[in-house]
Amino acid sequence: MNDLESFKGYKMSIPDSLETKRLNNSGFITTNATAVRKFSIGHILLDMGKITPVEAERVLRLQKESGLRFGDAAIKLGLITEADIQLVLAQQFDYPYLLPGQGNHPPELVVAYQPFGTQVEVFRAVRSQLMLRWFTFERKALAIISCNPNEGASLFTANLAVVFSQLGERTLLIDANLRCPQQHEIFNLKNKQGLSDVLVARANVSEVIAKIDSFVDLSVLPAGTLPPNPLELLNRSSFDEINNQLASQYDVILYDTLAFSNGVDALAIAARTDGALIVAHKNNTRLTDINAMSEQLKYSGTEVIGSVLIDF
C-alpha cells in the first residue's frame, strides 16, 4: 500500500471589501473551519492569498463577460492553476490536505501530501476491507504488526489512521511501541507522557491524547516515557481497562506495535484487541517470517485479518 490523505483545519479571515461582498452572496462571514465549504471558490482563493482583491475583480469581470465559472476564469487569466482549484474543492467538500512543506510531516505520509495519487486508492481499499471484515462487527481496536523493524509499519499505520479519520470516524492512533516509538515524530508531538505513563497511573489518558488539528477526527496517544519493563506494562490489567475506556470514545483504534523480531510485545497487544493486520515490506520481509508470526498470533487467540505488502 502506498498513499493516504489528510484533513487540514482551515480558518478564514476575509477582508471587508467590495470584492468579497460580491463574492459572498449571503453576506455571511465566519471563521469556523467547518463552514469553509459554504464559501465560494473566490472567497477561499482570496483568503488563501492565491488572488488579490484587484485580481478578483478582474476574474469577476471576465466571468460576467464569458459566462465561465469563477475558477475557470481565474485559470484563463493565469492567476491560479488547476492544482489551486483542486485544493479549494478539497476545502469545500471537507477533504482538505496539506501543501508541500506544511505540517512538517514526512513526505511518506502520502495521504497528507498526495491525496489524488494512485497510492491513496490502495489505502482506501484496505480501509474498506477493514470496515467490512472487522470494524462492522462493533470491534473498535486493531493491532498493526510487522515482522522486522524498518519495514514501514509505523508510517503505514499513520497513513491508515488518517484515511479512517477522513470517513468521519473518530480515530485514535496509539503508539504501543514502548521501546522505539515513532508516531510522535511523524505527527510532531512531544513524547513526555503517553501510554506507558497511563499504564502506571502517572498520567490520565485524556490528558496525554493529542488531537491532530491538521486532520479530521484524528487523535494520537504517544508512547510516553520509555520504561525498563515494556512487556510487563502491556500485560497489566490496566491495559484492558484503558482499551475498554477508549473504545467507548472512539470508532477506530489502531495500535502501532514493536516489530515481532524485536520482542513479543505485539502478541500482548494483539491478544487484547483480538485482531491483527500484518504489514510486510516488498523485497525485504521473508514469507517464512510472516508464516511463523501468523501462526504465533493465531495460537495466542488473535484473528489475523490479513496482510498488506508495502514498498515505501
GURO-929448 format. One record per residue (C-alpha): residue in one letter; x, y, z; residue number from 1. Coordinates in nm, 2 decimals. Example, Ala and Ser with C-alpha at 12.3 -4.5 7.8 and 13.67 -1.06 7.14 Angstrom:
REM GURO-929448
+---------+--------+--------+--------+-----+
! residuo !      X !      Y !      Z ! num !
+---------+--------+--------+--------+-----+
!       A !   1.23 !  -0.45 !   0.78 !   1 !
!       S !   1.37 !  -0.11 !   0.71 !   2 !
+---------+--------+--------+--------+-----+
REM end
This chain:
REM GURO-929448
+---------+--------+--------+--------+-----+
! residuo !      X !      Y !      Z ! num !
+---------+--------+--------+--------+-----+
!       M !   0.00 !   0.00 !   0.00 !   1 !
!       N !   0.11 !   0.34 !  -0.05 !   2 !
!       D !  -0.09 !   0.65 !  -0.02 !   3 !
!       L !  -0.32 !   0.82 !   0.22 !   4 !
!       E !  -0.49 !   1.15 !   0.28 !   5 !
!       S !  -0.53 !   1.42 !   0.54 !   6 !
!       F !  -0.75 !   1.69 !   0.65 !   7 !
!       K !  -0.64 !   2.04 !   0.74 !   8 !
!       G !  -0.83 !   2.27 !   0.97 !   9 !
!       Y !  -0.88 !   2.60 !   0.79 !  10 !
!       K !  -0.97 !   2.93 !   0.94 !  11 !
!       M !  -1.09 !   3.21 !   0.72 !  12 !
!       S !  -1.03 !   3.58 !   0.76 !  13 !
!       I !  -1.20 !   3.76 !   0.48 !  14 !
!       P !  -1.13 !   4.13 !   0.43 !  15 !
!       D !  -1.44 !   4.36 !   0.43 !  16 !
!       S !  -1.42 !   4.49 !   0.07 !  17 !
!       L !  -1.64 !   4.53 !  -0.23 !  18 !
!       E !  -1.48 !   4.22 !  -0.39 !  19 !
!       T !  -1.55 !   4.00 !  -0.10 !  20 !
!       K !  -1.90 !   4.13 !  -0.06 !  21 !
!       R !  -1.97 !   4.05 !  -0.42 !  22 !
!       L !  -1.83 !   3.70 !  -0.38 !  23 !
!       N !  -2.04 !   3.64 !  -0.07 !  24 !
!       N !  -2.40 !   3.62 !  -0.19 !  25 !
!       S !  -2.53 !   3.55 !   0.16 !  26 !
!       G !  -2.34 !   3.83 !   0.32 !  27 !
!       F !  -2.25 !   3.58 !   0.60 !  28 !
!       I !  -1.88 !   3.56 !   0.71 !  29 !
!       T !  -1.75 !   3.32 !   0.96 !  30 !
!       T !  -1.41 !   3.19 !   1.09 !  31 !
!       N !  -1.55 !   2.84 !   1.17 !  32 !
!       A !  -1.33 !   2.59 !   0.99 !  33 !
!       T !  -1.63 !   2.36 !   0.93 !  34 !
!       A !  -1.80 !   2.63 !   0.74 !  35 !
!       V !  -1.53 !   2.66 !   0.47 !  36 !
!       R !  -1.73 !   2.46 !   0.22 !  37 !
!       K !  -2.02 !   2.72 !   0.24 !  38 !
!       F !  -1.80 !   2.98 !   0.07 !  39 !
!       S !  -1.75 !   3.03 !  -0.30 !  40 !
!       I !  -1.42 !   2.94 !  -0.47 !  41 !
!       G !  -1.35 !   3.31 !  -0.50 !  42 !
!       H !  -1.38 !   3.36 !  -0.12 !  43 !
!       I !  -1.15 !   3.08 !  -0.04 !  44 !
!       L !  -0.89 !   3.18 !  -0.30 !  45 !
!       L !  -0.89 !   3.53 !  -0.15 !  46 !
!       D !  -0.85 !   3.41 !   0.20 !  47 !
!       M !  -0.57 !   3.17 !   0.10 !  48 !
!       G !  -0.38 !   3.45 !  -0.07 !  49 !
!       K !  -0.40 !   3.29 !  -0.41 !  50 !
!       I !  -0.55 !   3.60 !  -0.56 !  51 !
!       T !  -0.57 !   3.97 !  -0.45 !  52 !
!       P !  -0.90 !   4.17 !  -0.43 !  53 !
!       V !  -0.80 !   4.35 !  -0.75 !  54 !
!       E !  -0.74 !   4.02 !  -0.93 !  55 !
!       A !  -1.07 !   3.90 !  -0.80 !  56 !
!       E !  -1.24 !   4.20 !  -0.97 !  57 !
!       R !  -1.07 !   4.10 !  -1.30 !  58 !
!       V !  -1.20 !   3.75 !  -1.26 !  59 !
!       L !  -1.55 !   3.87 !  -1.19 !  60 !
!       R !  -1.55 !   4.09 !  -1.50 !  61 !
!       L !  -1.43 !   3.80 !  -1.72 !  62 !
!       Q !  -1.68 !   3.57 !  -1.56 !  63 !
!       K !  -1.96 !   3.81 !  -1.63 !  64 !
!       E !  -1.85 !   3.86 !  -1.99 !  65 !
!       S !  -1.78 !   3.49 !  -2.08 !  66 !
!       G !  -2.02 !   3.30 !  -1.85 !  67 !
!       L !  -1.73 !   3.10 !  -1.72 !  68 !
!       R !  -1.72 !   2.96 !  -1.37 !  69 !
!       F !  -1.50 !   3.17 !  -1.13 !  70 !
!       G !  -1.23 !   2.91 !  -1.11 !  71 !
!       D !  -1.21 !   2.86 !  -1.49 !  72 !
!       A !  -1.20 !   3.24 !  -1.54 !  73 !
!       A !  -0.91 !   3.27 !  -1.29 !  74 !
!       I !  -0.72 !   2.99 !  -1.47 !  75 !
!       K !  -0.78 !   3.16 !  -1.81 !  76 !
!       L !  -0.63 !   3.48 !  -1.67 !  77 !
!       G !  -0.33 !   3.29 !  -1.55 !  78 !
!       L !  -0.39 !   3.38 !  -1.18 !  79 !
!       I !  -0.42 !   3.03 !  -1.05 !  80 !
!       T !  -0.36 !   2.67 !  -1.16 !  81 !
!       E !  -0.57 !   2.36 !  -1.17 !  82 !
!       A !  -0.39 !   2.24 !  -0.86 !  83 !
!       D !  -0.52 !   2.55 !  -0.68 !  84 !
!       I !  -0.87 !   2.46 !  -0.78 !  85 !
!       Q !  -0.83 !   2.10 !  -0.65 !  86 !
!       L !  -0.71 !   2.25 !  -0.32 !  87 !
!       V !  -1.02 !   2.47 !  -0.29 !  88 !
!       L !  -1.26 !   2.19 !  -0.38 !  89 !
!       A !  -1.10 !   1.98 !  -0.12 !  90 !
!       Q !  -1.18 !   2.25 !   0.14 !  91 !
!       Q !  -1.53 !   2.29 !   0.02 !  92 !
!       F !  -1.61 !   1.92 !   0.03 !  93 !
!       D !  -1.44 !   1.85 !   0.37 !  94 !
!       Y !  -1.14 !   1.69 !   0.21 !  95 !
!       P !  -0.86 !   1.93 !   0.28 !  96 !
!       Y !  -0.50 !   1.83 !   0.25 !  97 !
!       L !  -0.15 !   1.97 !   0.31 !  98 !
!       L !   0.07 !   2.15 !   0.07 !  99 !
!       P !   0.43 !   2.05 !   0.04 ! 100 !
!       G !   0.61 !   2.19 !   0.35 ! 101 !
!       Q !   0.30 !   2.23 !   0.56 ! 102 !
!       G !   0.27 !   2.04 !   0.88 ! 103 !
!       N !   0.64 !   1.92 !   0.88 ! 104 !
!       H !   0.53 !   1.56 !   0.84 ! 105 !
!       P !   0.75 !   1.32 !   0.65 ! 106 !
!       P !   0.67 !   1.31 !   0.28 ! 107 !
!       E !   0.59 !   0.94 !   0.32 ! 108 !
!       L !   0.26 !   1.05 !   0.49 ! 109 !
!       V !   0.12 !   1.04 !   0.14 ! 110 !
!       V !  -0.24 !   1.09 !   0.23 ! 111 !
!       A !  -0.15 !   1.43 !   0.35 ! 112 !
!       Y !   0.05 !   1.55 !   0.05 ! 113 !
!       Q !  -0.06 !   1.33 !  -0.24 ! 114 !
!       P !  -0.44 !   1.28 !  -0.19 ! 115 !
!       F !  -0.51 !   1.23 !  -0.56 ! 116 !
!       G !  -0.23 !   0.98 !  -0.62 ! 117 !
!       T !  -0.27 !   0.61 !  -0.70 ! 118 !
!       Q !  -0.13 !   0.50 !  -0.37 ! 119 !
!       V !  -0.42 !   0.67 !  -0.19 ! 120 !
!       E !  -0.66 !   0.44 !  -0.36 ! 121 !
!       V !  -0.47 !   0.14 !  -0.21 ! 122 !
!       F !  -0.51 !   0.27 !   0.14 ! 123 !
!       R !  -0.88 !   0.33 !   0.08 ! 124 !
!       A !  -0.91 !  -0.02 !  -0.04 ! 125 !
!       V !  -0.76 !  -0.15 !   0.28 ! 126 !
!       R !  -0.98 !   0.08 !   0.48 ! 127 !
!       S !  -1.29 !  -0.06 !   0.30 ! 128 !
!       Q !  -1.18 !  -0.42 !   0.36 ! 129 !
!       L !  -1.13 !  -0.35 !   0.73 ! 130 !
!       M !  -1.46 !  -0.17 !   0.76 ! 131 !
!       L !  -1.63 !  -0.47 !   0.61 ! 132 !
!       R !  -1.44 !  -0.75 !   0.77 ! 133 !
!       W !  -1.36 !  -0.61 !   1.12 ! 134 !
!       F !  -1.50 !  -0.28 !   1.24 ! 135 !
!       T !  -1.85 !  -0.36 !   1.12 ! 136 !
!       F !  -1.89 !  -0.61 !   1.39 ! 137 !
!       E !  -1.87 !  -0.35 !   1.67 ! 138 !
!       R !  -1.50 !  -0.41 !   1.71 ! 139 !
!       K !  -1.30 !  -0.09 !   1.78 ! 140 !
!       A !  -0.93 !  -0.19 !   1.81 ! 141 !
!       L !  -0.68 !  -0.35 !   1.58 ! 142 !
!       A !  -0.31 !  -0.41 !   1.61 ! 143 !
!       I !  -0.08 !  -0.34 !   1.32 ! 144 !
!       I !   0.22 !  -0.57 !   1.32 ! 145 !
!       S !   0.54 !  -0.62 !   1.12 ! 146 !
!       C !   0.80 !  -0.89 !   1.13 ! 147 !
!       N !   1.11 !  -0.67 !   1.14 ! 148 !
!       P !   1.19 !  -0.31 !   1.22 ! 149 !
!       N !   1.24 !  -0.06 !   0.94 ! 150 !
!       E !   0.97 !  -0.22 !   0.72 ! 151 !
!       G !   0.75 !   0.09 !   0.71 ! 152 !
!       A !   0.48 !  -0.03 !   0.95 ! 153 !
!       S !   0.46 !   0.29 !   1.16 ! 154 !
!       L !   0.42 !   0.51 !   0.85 ! 155 !
!       F !   0.16 !   0.26 !   0.71 ! 156 !
!       T !  -0.03 !   0.28 !   1.04 ! 157 !
!       A !  -0.01 !   0.66 !   1.04 ! 158 !
!       N !  -0.15 !   0.68 !   0.69 ! 159 !
!       L !  -0.42 !   0.43 !   0.76 ! 160 !
!       A !  -0.53 !   0.63 !   1.07 ! 161 !
!       V !  -0.56 !   0.94 !   0.86 ! 162 !
!       V !  -0.77 !   0.76 !   0.60 ! 163 !
!       F !  -1.01 !   0.64 !   0.86 ! 164 !
!       S !  -1.04 !   0.99 !   1.00 ! 165 !
!       Q !  -1.14 !   1.10 !   0.65 ! 166 !
!       L !  -1.46 !   0.89 !   0.68 ! 167 !
!       G !  -1.56 !   1.09 !   0.98 ! 168 !
!       E !  -1.47 !   0.80 !   1.21 ! 169 !
!       R !  -1.34 !   0.92 !   1.54 ! 170 !
!       T !  -0.99 !   0.77 !   1.51 ! 171 !
!       L !  -0.73 !   0.71 !   1.77 ! 172 !
!       L !  -0.37 !   0.61 !   1.68 ! 173 !
!       I !  -0.19 !   0.46 !   1.98 ! 174 !
!       D !   0.19 !   0.42 !   1.97 ! 175 !
!       A !   0.22 !   0.10 !   2.17 ! 176 !
!       N !   0.59 !   0.06 !   2.07 ! 177 !
!       L !   0.73 !   0.13 !   2.41 ! 178 !
!       R !   1.09 !   0.06 !   2.30 ! 179 !
!       C !   1.14 !   0.27 !   1.99 ! 180 !
!       P !   0.83 !   0.47 !   1.92 ! 181 !
!       Q !   0.79 !   0.68 !   1.60 ! 182 !
!       Q !   0.44 !   0.83 !   1.60 ! 183 !
!       H !   0.53 !   1.14 !   1.80 ! 184 !
!       E !   0.79 !   1.22 !   1.53 ! 185 !
!       I !   0.55 !   1.16 !   1.24 ! 186 !
!       F !   0.29 !   1.39 !   1.39 ! 187 !
!       N !   0.53 !   1.64 !   1.56 ! 188 !
!       L !   0.43 !   1.57 !   1.91 ! 189 !
!       K !   0.61 !   1.59 !   2.24 ! 190 !
!       N !   0.67 !   1.24 !   2.39 ! 191 !
!       K !   0.70 !   1.34 !   2.75 ! 192 !
!       Q !   0.40 !   1.14 !   2.87 ! 193 !
!       G !   0.19 !   0.88 !   2.69 ! 194 !
!       L !   0.07 !   0.52 !   2.71 ! 195 !
!       S !   0.34 !   0.40 !   2.94 ! 196 !
!       D !   0.27 !   0.67 !   3.19 ! 197 !
!       V !  -0.10 !   0.60 !   3.18 ! 198 !
!       L !  -0.04 !   0.23 !   3.24 ! 199 !
!       V !   0.14 !   0.30 !   3.57 ! 200 !
!       A !  -0.11 !   0.57 !   3.67 ! 201 !
!       R !   0.14 !   0.86 !   3.63 ! 202 !
!       A !  -0.09 !   1.03 !   3.39 ! 203 !
!       N !  -0.45 !   1.05 !   3.29 ! 204 !
!       V !  -0.52 !   0.91 !   2.94 ! 205 !
!       S !  -0.74 !   1.21 !   2.85 ! 206 !
!       E !  -0.46 !   1.45 !   2.93 ! 207 !
!       V !  -0.20 !   1.28 !   2.71 ! 208 !
!       I !  -0.40 !   1.22 !   2.40 ! 209 !
!       A !  -0.32 !   1.48 !   2.13 ! 210 !
!       K !  -0.58 !   1.60 !   1.89 ! 211 !
!       I !  -0.42 !   1.64 !   1.54 ! 212 !
!       D !  -0.56 !   1.96 !   1.42 ! 213 !
!       S !  -0.44 !   1.91 !   1.06 ! 214 !
!       F !  -0.66 !   1.61 !   1.02 ! 215 !
!       V !  -1.03 !   1.55 !   1.07 ! 216 !
!       D !  -1.12 !   1.33 !   1.37 ! 217 !
!       L !  -0.77 !   1.21 !   1.43 ! 218 !
!       S !  -0.60 !   1.18 !   1.77 ! 219 !
!       V !  -0.27 !   1.03 !   1.88 ! 220 !
!       L !  -0.17 !   0.87 !   2.21 ! 221 !
!       P !   0.21 !   0.87 !   2.21 ! 222 !
!       A !   0.42 !   0.60 !   2.37 ! 223 !
!       G !   0.54 !   0.83 !   2.65 ! 224 !
!       T !   0.83 !   0.76 !   2.88 ! 225 !
!       L !   1.04 !   0.46 !   2.77 ! 226 !
!       P !   1.01 !   0.21 !   3.05 ! 227 !
!       P !   1.26 !  -0.06 !   3.15 ! 228 !
!       N !   0.97 !  -0.32 !   3.15 ! 229 !
!       P !   0.76 !  -0.26 !   2.84 ! 230 !
!       L !   0.62 !  -0.61 !   2.81 ! 231 !
!       E !   0.52 !  -0.63 !   3.17 ! 232 !
!       L !   0.33 !  -0.30 !   3.14 ! 233 !
!       L !   0.15 !  -0.42 !   2.83 ! 234 !
!       N !   0.04 !  -0.73 !   3.02 ! 235 !
!       R !  -0.11 !  -0.53 !   3.31 ! 236 !
!       S !  -0.49 !  -0.53 !   3.37 ! 237 !
!       S !  -0.48 !  -0.16 !   3.34 ! 238 !
!       F !  -0.42 !  -0.20 !   2.96 ! 239 !
!       D !  -0.76 !  -0.37 !   2.93 ! 240 !
!       E !  -0.92 !  -0.10 !   3.13 ! 241 !
!       I !  -0.77 !   0.17 !   2.91 ! 242 !
!       N !  -0.86 !  -0.01 !   2.59 ! 243 !
!       N !  -1.22 !  -0.05 !   2.71 ! 244 !
!       Q !  -1.24 !   0.31 !   2.81 ! 245 !
!       L !  -1.11 !   0.44 !   2.48 ! 246 !
!       A !  -1.34 !   0.20 !   2.29 ! 247 !
!       S !  -1.64 !   0.40 !   2.43 ! 248 !
!       Q !  -1.49 !   0.72 !   2.30 ! 249 !
!       Y !  -1.36 !   0.63 !   1.95 ! 250 !
!       D !  -1.48 !   0.44 !   1.65 ! 251 !
!       V !  -1.15 !   0.31 !   1.53 ! 252 !
!       I !  -0.84 !   0.25 !   1.74 ! 253 !
!       L !  -0.51 !   0.14 !   1.57 ! 254 !
!       Y !  -0.22 !   0.02 !   1.77 ! 255 !
!       D !   0.13 !   0.07 !   1.63 ! 256 !
!       T !   0.35 !  -0.21 !   1.77 ! 257 !
!       L !   0.70 !  -0.33 !   1.82 ! 258 !
!       A !   0.84 !  -0.54 !   1.53 ! 259 !
!       F !   0.79 !  -0.90 !   1.61 ! 260 !
!       S !   1.15 !  -0.99 !   1.57 ! 261 !
!       N !   1.24 !  -0.75 !   1.85 ! 262 !
!       G !   1.01 !  -0.89 !   2.11 ! 263 !
!       V !   0.67 !  -1.04 !   2.18 ! 264 !
!       D !   0.51 !  -0.70 !   2.28 ! 265 !
!       A !   0.29 !  -0.72 !   1.98 ! 266 !
!       L !   0.15 !  -1.05 !   2.09 ! 267 !
!       A !   0.04 !  -0.90 !   2.42 ! 268 !
!       I !  -0.14 !  -0.61 !   2.24 ! 269 !
!       A !  -0.30 !  -0.83 !   1.97 ! 270 !
!       A !  -0.43 !  -1.06 !   2.24 ! 271 !
!       R !  -0.63 !  -0.77 !   2.38 ! 272 !
!       T !  -0.75 !  -0.63 !   2.05 ! 273 !
!       D !  -0.84 !  -0.98 !   1.93 ! 274 !
!       G !  -0.73 !  -0.88 !   1.58 ! 275 !
!       A !  -0.41 !  -0.81 !   1.39 ! 276 !
!       L !  -0.31 !  -0.68 !   1.04 ! 277 !
!       I !   0.03 !  -0.79 !   0.92 ! 278 !
!       V !   0.24 !  -0.54 !   0.73 ! 279 !
!       A !   0.51 !  -0.69 !   0.51 ! 280 !
!       H !   0.77 !  -0.50 !   0.30 ! 281 !
!       K !   0.84 !  -0.58 !  -0.06 ! 282 !
!       N !   1.18 !  -0.75 !  -0.12 ! 283 !
!       N !   1.25 !  -0.73 !   0.25 ! 284 !
!       T !   1.01 !  -0.94 !   0.45 ! 285 !
!       R !   1.05 !  -1.32 !   0.42 ! 286 !
!       L !   0.75 !  -1.53 !   0.37 ! 287 !
!       T !   0.87 !  -1.78 !   0.63 ! 288 !
!       D !   0.88 !  -1.50 !   0.89 ! 289 !
!       I !   0.52 !  -1.40 !   0.80 ! 290 !
!       N !   0.40 !  -1.75 !   0.83 ! 291 !
!       A !   0.58 !  -1.80 !   1.17 ! 292 !
!       M !   0.44 !  -1.48 !   1.31 ! 293 !
!       S !   0.09 !  -1.56 !   1.18 ! 294 !
!       E !   0.09 !  -1.90 !   1.35 ! 295 !
!       Q !   0.20 !  -1.75 !   1.68 ! 296 !
!       L !  -0.07 !  -1.48 !   1.66 ! 297 !
!       K !  -0.34 !  -1.74 !   1.59 ! 298 !
!       Y !  -0.20 !  -1.96 !   1.87 ! 299 !
!       S !  -0.25 !  -1.67 !   2.11 ! 300 !
!       G !  -0.61 !  -1.64 !   2.01 ! 301 !
!       T !  -0.57 !  -1.35 !   1.78 ! 302 !
!       E !  -0.75 !  -1.33 !   1.45 ! 303 !
!       V !  -0.52 !  -1.24 !   1.16 ! 304 !
!       I !  -0.74 !  -1.01 !   0.95 ! 305 !
!       G !  -0.50 !  -1.02 !   0.65 ! 306 !
!       S !  -0.16 !  -0.90 !   0.53 ! 307 !
!       V !  -0.05 !  -0.59 !   0.33 ! 308 !
!       L !   0.25 !  -0.56 !   0.11 ! 309 !
!       I !   0.41 !  -0.21 !   0.10 ! 310 !
!       D !   0.71 !  -0.08 !  -0.08 ! 311 !
!       F !   0.77 !   0.27 !   0.06 ! 312 !
+---------+--------+--------+--------+-----+
REM end
